[in-house]
């Protein structure tokens, strides 16, 4: 009788690429869309309190992004190594990698608990001196950090399923958290029914509750349906070599995502410094929430692509690798072009989601139209970055992010902001994407010469 491992091999190694990519990516795309939607809903309800509350959540984003970077980077390292091990039929190594991944999730959680006790004051005072924003931000992030074990656990268990080609189960994990967050947000923020009125803290409580429940669903689905990987901790000992292997791929990914935190932190500081009402910072926060509705599905597509490329890299099948990459690129370009059109045609409608004031509309409408230029350009970078990671060259993905955000975007934003004013800061975003694409092209040529041509 055909084993589960053989069925997985046949699917990843022989199924038509179009159908395989759709099967792998579609659940992740839907899950990312729902997750992006609940991010918007989260801020939508908070914006009903006041602009200070909305800014408090927006200024908290860099730390949330760092948590996401740590979790995602660990998960990306796991997916790349586990899928490659399965392609090589090394099932013992795949199991050991999975156990070490769970251990790293626990270590990451303890790191964020430490930050909650020693780092929050310095983080918020470095961005603003408005007491209402600082108080709201601290209450929000304290909850997010102290209960972040749900986020780290959710990502690891979801990626274990993804690494063996069972993305449809990972969709259930993500949907659990998203739906719970959407339901709990208004109940906890405004105190509807028997629930306490918690304000900004209620948004954080809704978020971590959803993440913890997602983690529980992830544990259940792995124990019941993931036959390729067995988690056994009775005699578990951390493996230094495996942790280094995970982080060799994962750390560049963490830094790639984490650089976004540096960029957001610096942009918030700049916008609050040159526009005293913090309205421009609120526009930037609104942009970041809405752009996730377009970026995250492309990231889901790329994550669905990742194990297919990793598996076929291990199996030595370069034709399937390249076909998967090209198909992913085409889909990403089409979707991001749609995002560009929406930002250009109806920016006022998008800002209205967050109860935008007249001043916020005045600043935000032209800003959104300028930023929209970056969307279609970024499709190439988003997909190619994951292609690098699947090939074990995460450092190239890191160079792309450094080129876009630290070398180009931030210096240019500060130059434009302090010389021409905040209305010119927005041009730095599409120009930064051009720098990222240049590095992506360079990296793609390197991968072709160093890996693909030698297969």
QUINOR-V817197 format. One record per residue. N is the residue number from 1. RES is the residue in one letter. PHI is phi as a letter, one per 30 degrees, with the letter a starting at -180 (NA if undefined). OMEGA is omega in whole degrees, 0 to 359 (none if undefined). Layout:
N;RES;PHI;OMEGA + N;RES;PHI;OMEGA
This chain:
1;X;NA;182 + 2;X;d;180 + 3;X;d;178 + 4;X;d;180 + 5;X;d;180 + 6;X;d;177 + 7;X;d;178 + 8;X;d;180 + 9;X;d;181 + 10;X;d;182 + 11;X;d;184 + 12;X;d;185 + 13;X;c;186 + 14;X;b;182 + 15;X;d;178 + 16;X;e;188 + 17;X;e;182 + 18;X;e;180 + 19;X;d;180 + 20;X;d;180 + 21;X;d;178 + 22;X;d;182 + 23;X;d;182 + 24;X;d;189 + 25;X;c;187 + 26;X;e;177 + 27;X;e;180 + 28;X;d;179 + 29;X;d;179 + 30;X;d;180 + 31;X;d;179 + 32;X;d;176 + 33;X;d;179 + 34;X;d;179 + 35;X;d;177 + 36;X;d;179 + 37;X;d;181 + 38;X;d;172 + 39;X;d;179 + 40;X;d;179 + 41;X;d;178 + 42;X;e;181 + 43;X;d;178 + 44;X;e;181 + 45;X;d;180 + 46;X;d;180 + 47;X;d;177 + 48;X;d;177 + 49;X;d;176 + 50;X;a;181 + 51;X;d;179 + 52;X;d;178 + 53;X;d;178 + 54;X;d;178 + 55;X;d;179 + 56;X;d;178 + 57;X;d;180 + 58;X;d;179 + 59;X;d;177 + 60;X;d;187 + 61;X;e;182 + 62;X;e;180 + 63;X;d;175 + 64;X;e;180 + 65;X;d;176 + 66;X;d;176 + 67;X;d;178 + 68;X;d;180 + 69;X;d;180 + 70;X;d;181 + 71;X;d;182 + 72;X;d;179 + 73;X;d;176 + 74;X;d;180 + 75;X;d;179 + 76;X;d;176 + 77;X;d;178 + 78;X;d;182 + 79;X;d;182 + 80;X;d;184 + 81;X;d;180 + 82;X;d;181 + 83;X;d;178 + 84;X;d;178 + 85;X;d;177 + 86;X;d;176 + 87;X;d;178 + 88;X;d;181 + 89;X;i;178 + 90;X;c;187 + 91;X;d;177 + 92;X;d;179 + 93;X;d;179 + 94;X;d;178 + 95;X;d;180 + 96;X;d;176 + 97;X;d;181 + 98;X;d;179 + 99;X;d;178 + 100;X;d;177 + 101;X;d;178 + 102;X;d;177 + 103;X;d;180 + 104;X;d;177 + 105;X;d;178 + 106;X;d;179 + 107;X;d;179 + 108;X;d;178 + 109;X;d;180 + 110;X;d;177 + 111;X;d;181 + 112;X;d;175 + 113;X;d;178 + 114;X;d;180 + 115;X;d;180 + 116;X;e;183 + 117;X;d;188 + 118;X;b;190 + 119;X;c;188 + 120;X;d;182 + 121;X;e;181 + 122;X;d;182 + 123;X;d;184 + 124;X;d;180 + 125;X;d;176 + 126;X;d;182 + 127;X;c;185 + 128;X;a;174 + 129;X;c;179 + 130;X;d;188 + 131;X;e;183 + 132;X;d;179 + 133;X;d;181 + 134;X;d;181 + 135;X;d;180 + 136;X;d;180 + 137;X;d;180 + 138;X;d;179 + 139;X;d;181 + 140;X;d;185 + 141;X;d;178 + 142;X;e;179 + 143;X;d;182 + 144;X;d;182 + 145;X;d;184 + 146;X;d;180 + 147;X;c;184 + 148;X;d;176 + 149;X;e;178 + 150;X;d;180 + 151;X;d;181 + 152;X;d;179 + 153;X;d;179 + 154;X;e;184 + 155;X;d;182 + 156;X;d;183 + 157;X;d;175 + 158;X;d;182 + 159;X;d;175 + 160;X;d;177 + 161;X;d;180 + 162;X;d;185 + 163;X;d;179 + 164;X;c;175 + 165;X;i;182 + 166;X;c;183 + 167;X;d;181 + 168;X;d;176 + 169;X;d;178 + 170;X;d;176 + 171;X;d;179 + 172;X;d;180 + 173;X;d;182 + 174;X;d;181 + 175;X;d;179 + 176;X;e;181 + 177;X;d;182 + 178;X;d;183 + 179;X;d;178 + 180;X;d;179 + 181;X;d;180 + 182;X;d;181 + 183;X;d;186 + 184;X;d;184 + 185;X;e;182 + 186;X;d;181 + 187;X;d;184 + 188;X;d;179 + 189;X;d;186 + 190;X;c;179 + 191;X;i;179 + 192;X;d;177 + 193;X;i;183 + 194;X;d;186 + 195;X;d;179 + 196;X;d;176 + 197;X;d;187 + 198;X;c;180 + 199;X;i;182 + 200;X;d;179 + 201;X;d;178 + 202;X;d;177 + 203;X;d;178 + 204;X;d;180 + 205;X;d;178 + 206;X;d;181 + 207;X;d;184 + 208;X;d;176 + 209;X;d;177 + 210;X;d;181 + 211;X;d;180 + 212;X;d;179 + 213;X;d;176 + 214;X;d;179 + 215;X;d;180 + 216;X;d;177 + 217;X;d;179 + 218;X;d;177 + 219;X;d;181 + 220;X;e;183 + 221;X;d;177 + 222;X;d;180 + 223;X;d;186 + 224;X;d;191 + 225;X;c;182 + 226;X;c;183 + 227;X;d;181 + 228;X;d;184 + 229;X;b;177 + 230;X;c;178 + 231;X;c;181 + 232;X;b;186 + 233;X;c;184 + 234;X;d;181 + 235;X;c;184 + 236;X;d;170 + 237;X;b;179 + 238;X;e;179 + 239;X;c;180 + 240;X;d;181 + 241;X;d;179 + 242;X;d;177 + 243;X;d;177 + 244;X;d;179 + 245;X;d;178 + 246;X;d;183 + 247;X;d;175 + 248;X;d;174 + 249;X;d;189 + 250;X;d;184 + 251;X;d;175 + 252;X;e;177 + 253;X;d;176 + 254;X;e;180 + 255;X;d;178 + 256;X;e;179 + 257;X;d;183 + 258;X;d;176 + 259;X;e;175 + 260;X;d;177 + 261;X;d;177 + 262;X;d;180 + 263;X;e;181 + 264;X;d;178 + 265;X;e;181 + 266;X;d;178 + 267;X;d;178 + 268;X;d;178 + 269;X;d;181 + 270;X;d;185 + 271;X;d;178 + 272;X;d;181 + 273;X;d;186 + 274;X;c;177 + 275;X;b;197 + 276;X;d;182 + 277;X;d;182 + 278;X;i;179 + 279;X;d;178 + 280;X;d;176 + 281;X;d;177 + 282;X;d;176 + 283;X;d;179 + 284;X;d;177 + 285;X;d;178 + 286;X;d;178 + 287;X;e;183 + 288;X;d;178 + 289;X;d;185 + 290;X;d;181 + 291;X;d;178 + 292;X;d;178 + 293;X;d;178 + 294;X;c;181 + 295;X;d;189 + 296;X;d;175 + 297;X;d;176 + 298;X;d;175 + 299;X;d;176 + 300;X;d;175 + 301;X;e;182 + 302;X;d;178 + 303;X;d;174 + 304;X;d;177 + 305;X;d;189 + 306;X;e;182 + 307;X;d;177 + 308;X;d;180 + 309;X;d;179 + 310;X;d;180 + 311;X;d;183 + 312;X;d;170 + 313;X;d;178 + 314;X;d;181 + 315;X;d;178 + 316;X;i;183 + 317;X;c;185 + 318;X;d;180 + 319;X;d;178 + 320;X;d;176 + 321;X;e;185 + 322;X;d;179 + 323;X;d;177 + 324;X;d;180 + 325;X;d;182 + 326;X;d;179 + 327;X;d;178 + 328;X;d;178 + 329;X;d;181 + 330;X;d;179 + 331;X;d;181 + 332;X;d;179 + 333;X;e;182 + 334;X;d;183 + 335;X;d;181 + 336;X;d;174 + 337;X;d;175 + 338;X;d;178 + 339;X;d;177 + 340;X;e;182 + 341;X;d;181 + 342;X;d;179 + 343;X;d;181 + 344;X;d;188 + 345;X;d;186 + 346;X;b;180 + 347;X;d;180 + 348;X;d;177 + 349;X;d;179 + 350;X;d;179 + 351;X;d;179 + 352;X;d;177 + 353;X;e;185 + 354;X;c;178 + 355;X;h;185 + 356;X;d;175 + 357;X;d;177 + 358;X;d;179 + 359;X;d;179 + 360;X;d;177 + 361;X;d;181 + 362;X;d;179 + 363;X;d;192 + 364;X;d;184 + 365;X;d;177 + 366;X;d;179 + 367;X;d;181 + 368;X;d;181 + 369;X;d;177 + 370;X;d;182 + 371;X;d;184 + 372;X;e;180 + 373;X;e;185 + 374;X;d;190 + 375;X;d;183 + 376;X;d;178 + 377;X;d;187 + 378;X;d;181 + 379;X;e;181 + 380;X;d;183 + 381;X;d;183 + 382;X;d;182 + 383;X;d;183 + 384;X;d;177 + 385;X;e;178 + 386;X;d;176 + 387;X;d;177 + 388;X;d;182 + 389;X;d;179 + 390;X;d;178 + 391;X;d;180 + 392;X;i;181 + 393;X;c;182 + 394;X;d;180 + 395;X;d;177 + 396;X;d;177 + 397;X;d;177 + 398;X;d;179 + 399;X;d;178 + 400;X;d;182 + 401;X;d;177 + 402;X;d;181 + 403;X;d;184 + 404;X;d;194 + 405;X;c;184 + 406;X;c;182 + 407;X;d;186 + 408;X;c;193 + 409;X;d;185 + 410;X;d;178 + 411;X;e;180 + 412;X;d;178 + 413;X;d;180 + 414;X;d;178 + 415;X;d;180 + 416;X;d;183 + 417;X;d;184 + 418;X;d;178 + 419;X;c;185 + 420;X;c;179 + 421;X;j;186 + 422;X;d;182 + 423;X;d;179 + 424;X;c;181 + 425;X;e;187 + 426;X;d;180 + 427;X;d;181 + 428;X;d;184 + 429;X;d;178 + 430;X;d;178 + 431;X;d;176 + 432;X;d;178 + 433;X;d;178 + 434;X;d;176 + 435;X;d;179 + 436;X;d;179 + 437;X;d;179 + 438;X;e;178 + 439;X;d;179 + 440;X;d;179 + 441;X;d;178 + 442;X;e;181 + 443;X;d;180 + 444;X;d;177 + 445;X;d;178 + 446;X;d;179 + 447;X;d;180 + 448;X;d;183 + 449;X;d;189 + 450;X;d;186 + 451;X;b;190 + 452;X;d;181 + 453;X;d;181 + 454;X;c;181 + 455;X;d;none
